Amino acid sequence: HLILSFRYLIRVKSLSPSTDVGALAKKVVEECKLIPSSRLPQVEQLLYYLQNRKSSPVEGKISNSLQMCLCSFLSLGSALILQLARNPDNLEELLHNEAALGALARVLREDWKQSVELATIIIYIFFCFSSMYSFHGVVSHYKIGALCMSVVEHELKRHDVWREELRKKTKAYILSPENGSLRRDQDKALRKYQGLLAKQEQLLRVSLYLLLNLAEDTRTELKMRNKNIVGLLVKVLERDDEELLVLVVSFLKKLSIFLENKNDMAEVDTVEQLARLVPCDHEDLLNLTLRLLLNLSFDSGLRAKMVEVGLLPKLTALLGDENNRQVAMRILYHISIDDRFKGMFVYTDCIPQLMQMLYEHSEEDVEAEIISICINLAANKRNAQLMCEGNGLKMLMKRALKMKDCLLMKMIRNISQHDGPTKPLFIDYVGDLAAEIRAEEEEVWVLECLGTLANLTIPDLDWELVLKEYNLVPYLKDRLKPGSAEDDLILEVVIMIGTVSMDDACAAMLAKSGIIPALIELLNAQQEDDEFVCQIVYVFYQMVFHQATRDVIIKDTQAPAYLIDLMHDKNAEIRKVCDNTLDIIAEYDDEWGRKIQSEKFRFHNNQWLDMVESRQADEAEPYLYDNDNDRTDLFYSADGITPADGSVSPDFFSDLQPQNGDMHHTG
């Protein structure tokens, strides 16, 4: 049999040593319409081989030549079908020719390793079908997708072998550069590698494109994932062919929207491979790469990897690229969210560029991404200093106050929280900010202005004058009522009261206005919110430093009782502020001092007994001592440490007495 395209068989019944090979070749060409007459000499040569084949040492060579001829015919027939398939109008007709499609699928499955060109053409034919969703069924029917996965995996392994062979030849030449033979071998190996690589990348491109089309169906995409499509695609990222890279990055971008695929990308060196593509001269490839990085940047681990491989300065450099600035800015925004990396922006020119953009944009059309990054970066002290350089703060304040821009004021508020050279710069704007604290203003705007003022813990600032001139005390007191405003605003009011209470005159003014009972009422209403509780307790802490307000808190309110209740709160910060406040109260008021000490002893005794009982249970022993008569139970009390039966004087253990209201364990 002479095997032609699609395994089309022509039975040659009379092929014998006496057969006229030339006449038979003409007959074959006439009967097989897929073979043009120009191929007659090759058909005649093939028949000649068949007529004279014998078992001989050269049989292997003849067999290889025969295979090459067969592949040539197969490629020819497939190429003709490909010309038809590239016209979408012909796909419906080809779809009905099951024999042809079945033959193509069989040839691909059995012979794709023998000829890269043949495999490329046949896969291209099925790729034409995959370009239309309605024809995906026929591609799936012949399992072309699974076959393409095998093709890609095999070709990547072959590429590794080729590269290793070239590496060995190159290494040998480098070690002996004067050896002409080794140089020729290296040149020959390089040319061979480049030729094979060009053909292979065509095969990879059409195979991956077909898979990308099939991945429109999420079930098919899941099957690809199970066969490690992500690992294969990332491996292809090592290549230099830009068109192939565009396809691969597009495929990865599509896959990256699913969590499982994103996790697969995190397990291989995806970010490292993408980093080398930023920047690049190919505009589409650069844009696709940035969009893929944007998808991956939602993952904190992958953001860390981006910083680690040096993408931060590269992305910053793209802020000046009009076509890619927005995507680059969004990636930078995600990186700026993480406190670990805020400080690294100092070592790029990102902040000067962002500030310049704020200067240049009109006041109405500042991009949300610009101000969002600035808000995040302003939370870092060194970044804040860079933002304030020159007339930076003046420009920000002027624009924010003029437009009542809440986002810009949020950025200013973040800047104001840092101690050091930036905080005194705000003294010039205290009046402007205080003037915005009015009931008729939008709560969101007031929140940012009030938060900025509350951050200004500046010793030289005359808060009493500010409170009086702008009549802020009534506003602050009214906003302390539960439900009078959003919780965020009420919390900022509490923080503001804590800030101004550092000033003796301000603390007295607030105490006379009845703010302390209002704070206690708020404490009752927000007792489950740790942030509220901590900030209210901090206000009491500030007020007990001043004689006037200390007397009001101790004698006229139940604030100390609430503080005692909070001594053992589960929140460590609340416990710390409570302890510090109660220590001051105990120092100035003996009665409250005894109550505070008694409560500390009671709490410690409970802890001690719980520990003893737990130890007994762990050791499975009924008593801590072998002999009941030798056992003495000790209890802390407000009067000292005494045995349970009272047989020993408290002075006996005087060296164990708590000092300054704190429990000290000795012995």
Salt bridges, closest charged atoms under 4 A:
GLU92 OE2 - HIS96 NE2 3.61
GLU110 OE1 - ARG7 NH2 2.78
ASP111 OD2 - ARG7 NH2 3.33
GLU117 OE2 - LYS199 NZ 2.86
GLU153 OE2 - LYS157 NZ 3.82
GLU155 OE2 - ARG158 NH2 3.09
ASP160 OD1 - ARG163 NH2 3.27
ASP160 OD1 - LYS235 NZ 3.61
GLU164 OE2 - ARG167 NH2 2.63
GLU201 OE2 - ARG239 NH1 3.40
ASP217 OD2 - ARG219 NH2 3.25
GLU221 OE1 - LYS254 NZ 2.71
GLU238 OE1 - ARG163 NH1 3.53
GLU238 OE2 - LYS235 NZ 3.78
ASP240 OD1 - ARG276 NH1 3.70
ASP241 OD1 - ARG205 NH1 3.36
GLU243 OE2 - HIS282 NE2 3.45
ASP264 OD2 - ARG225 NE 2.81
GLU272 OE2 - LYS305 NZ 3.54
ASP299 OD2 - LYS262 NZ 2.65
GLU308 OE2 - LYS305 NZ 3.64
GLU322 OE2 - ARG325 NH2 3.70
ASP338 OD2 - ARG340 NH2 2.62
ASP339 OD1 - LYS342 NZ 2.62
GLU363 OE1 - LYS402 NZ 3.62
GLU367 OE2 - ARG325 NH2 2.97
GLU367 OE2 - HIS361 NE2 3.53
GLU369 OE2 - ARG330 NE 3.09
ASP419 OD1 - LYS423 NZ 3.07
GLU436 OE1 - LYS404 NZ 2.79
GLU440 OE2 - ARG438 NE 3.05
GLU441 OE2 - LYS404 NZ 3.55
GLU441 OE2 - ARG438 NH2 2.34
GLU448 OE2 - LYS410 NZ 2.89
GLU448 OE1 - ARG413 NH1 3.11
GLU464 OE2 - LYS468 NZ 3.02
GLU492 OE2 - ARG413 NH2 2.53
ASP504 OD1 - HIS546 ND1 3.19
ASP583 OD1 - LYS600 NZ 3.40
GLU591 OE2 - LYS595 NZ 3.68
GLU599 OE2 - HIS568 NE2 3.25
GLU599 OE2 - ARG602 NH2 2.67
ASP628 OD1 - ARG631 NH1 2.90
ASP633 OD1 - ARG631 NE 3.38
ASP662 OD1 - LYS600 NZ 3.40
